[in-house]
């Protein structure tokens, strides 16, 4: 985000100078500037978590994960406690409707899903 802010402040700055300022290769800078819209959306969606991310990477089943994330956000908005087991059950059911074969919502997959979407805790405070 700092690179985008700096470029926005002075769009006439050469890419080489900007890359040197942030101590990154020019190819990395070009990638950042090329994907600026995605980066801004990811920063808005993930908030403080985006500072930990070095790249934007979608899951193997992006549409499936978008629908699952939408379900999760709606459950949270309705104050429904979502634990790992409930997330797993819903993801397995949803995978069937997306015709994703041999999907298992493993512990590792759940952790990666949580990290990818900036989900810090699945359970609402004070509820199990």
C-alpha positions as CSV (number, residue, x, y, z in Angstrom):
1,X,0.0,0.0,0.0
2,X,2.9,2.3,0.7
3,X,4.2,1.8,-2.9
4,X,0.7,2.7,-4.3
5,X,0.5,5.8,-2.1
6,X,3.9,7.0,-3.2
7,X,3.1,6.4,-6.8
8,X,-0.3,8.1,-6.5
9,X,1.4,11.2,-4.9
10,X,3.8,11.5,-7.8
11,X,2.9,9.4,-10.9
12,X,5.7,10.9,-12.8
13,X,8.3,9.2,-10.7
14,X,10.2,6.6,-12.7
15,X,9.6,3.0,-11.8
16,X,13.3,2.4,-11.4
17,X,13.5,5.2,-8.8
18,X,10.4,3.9,-7.0
19,X,11.8,0.4,-6.9
20,X,15.1,1.7,-5.5
21,X,13.2,3.7,-2.9
22,X,11.4,0.6,-1.6
23,X,14.3,-1.7,-2.2
24,X,12.4,-4.1,-4.4
25,X,13.1,-5.4,-7.9
26,X,11.5,-3.5,-10.8
27,X,9.6,-6.6,-11.8
28,X,7.9,-6.7,-8.3
29,X,7.1,-3.0,-8.6
30,X,5.5,-3.6,-12.0
31,X,3.4,-6.4,-10.5
32,X,2.2,-4.1,-7.7
33,X,1.3,-1.3,-10.1
34,X,-0.3,-3.8,-12.6
35,X,-2.5,-5.3,-9.8
36,X,-3.3,-2.1,-7.9
37,X,-7.0,-2.7,-8.0
38,X,-6.7,-6.2,-6.5
39,X,-4.4,-4.9,-3.8
40,X,-6.7,-2.1,-2.8
41,X,-9.7,-4.5,-2.6
42,X,-7.6,-7.1,-0.6
43,X,-6.5,-4.3,1.8
44,X,-10.1,-3.2,2.3
45,X,-11.4,-6.7,2.9
46,X,-8.6,-7.9,5.1
47,X,-7.8,-4.7,6.9
48,X,-4.9,-5.1,9.3
49,X,-4.2,-8.6,8.1
50,X,-3.1,-7.4,4.7
51,X,0.1,-6.0,6.3
52,X,1.2,-9.6,6.9
53,X,0.5,-10.7,3.3
54,X,3.2,-10.6,0.7
55,X,1.0,-11.7,-2.2
56,X,-2.6,-12.2,-3.1
57,X,-3.3,-15.8,-3.8
58,X,-6.7,-17.3,-4.5
59,X,-7.6,-20.8,-3.4
60,X,-7.9,-23.8,-5.7
61,X,-11.7,-23.3,-5.8
62,X,-12.2,-19.5,-5.7
63,X,-15.9,-19.4,-6.4
64,X,-16.5,-22.1,-3.8
65,X,-14.5,-20.2,-1.2
66,X,-16.3,-16.9,-2.1
67,X,-19.7,-18.6,-1.4
68,X,-18.4,-20.2,1.8
69,X,-17.0,-16.8,3.0
70,X,-20.3,-15.2,2.2
71,X,-22.1,-17.8,4.4
72,X,-19.6,-17.2,7.2
73,X,-20.1,-13.5,7.1
74,X,-23.9,-13.8,7.1
75,X,-23.7,-16.3,10.1
76,X,-21.5,-13.8,11.9
77,X,-23.8,-10.9,11.2
78,X,-26.7,-13.0,12.6
79,X,-24.6,-13.7,15.7
80,X,-24.5,-17.4,15.0
81,X,-21.4,-19.0,16.5
82,X,-19.3,-20.7,13.9
83,X,-16.8,-23.3,15.1
84,X,-14.4,-25.3,13.0
85,X,-16.8,-28.3,12.9
86,X,-19.7,-26.2,11.6
87,X,-17.3,-24.6,9.0
88,X,-16.2,-28.1,7.9
89,X,-19.7,-29.4,7.6
90,X,-20.9,-26.5,5.5
91,X,-17.8,-26.6,3.3
92,X,-18.3,-30.3,2.6
93,X,-22.0,-29.8,1.8
94,X,-21.2,-26.8,-0.4
95,X,-18.4,-28.7,-2.2
96,X,-21.0,-31.3,-3.3
97,X,-23.2,-28.6,-4.8
98,X,-20.1,-27.3,-6.7
99,X,-19.4,-30.8,-7.8
100,X,-15.9,-30.8,-6.3
101,X,-14.9,-34.4,-5.9
102,X,-12.7,-35.8,-3.1
103,X,-12.9,-32.6,-1.0
104,X,-12.2,-32.9,2.6
105,X,-12.2,-29.9,4.9
106,X,-9.0,-30.9,6.6
107,X,-7.5,-29.0,9.5
108,X,-4.8,-27.6,7.2
109,X,-7.4,-26.4,4.6
110,X,-9.4,-24.7,7.3
111,X,-6.3,-22.9,8.6
112,X,-5.4,-21.8,5.2
113,X,-9.0,-20.6,4.5
114,X,-9.0,-18.6,7.7
115,X,-5.6,-17.0,6.9
116,X,-6.5,-16.3,3.3
117,X,-9.6,-14.4,4.3
118,X,-8.3,-12.8,7.5
119,X,-10.5,-14.7,9.9
120,X,-8.9,-14.5,13.3
121,X,-11.3,-16.6,15.3
122,X,-14.2,-18.7,14.3
123,X,-16.1,-18.6,17.6
124,X,-17.8,-15.5,18.8
125,X,-16.4,-14.1,22.1
126,X,-17.9,-15.9,25.1
127,X,-19.6,-18.7,23.0
128,X,-18.4,-22.2,22.2
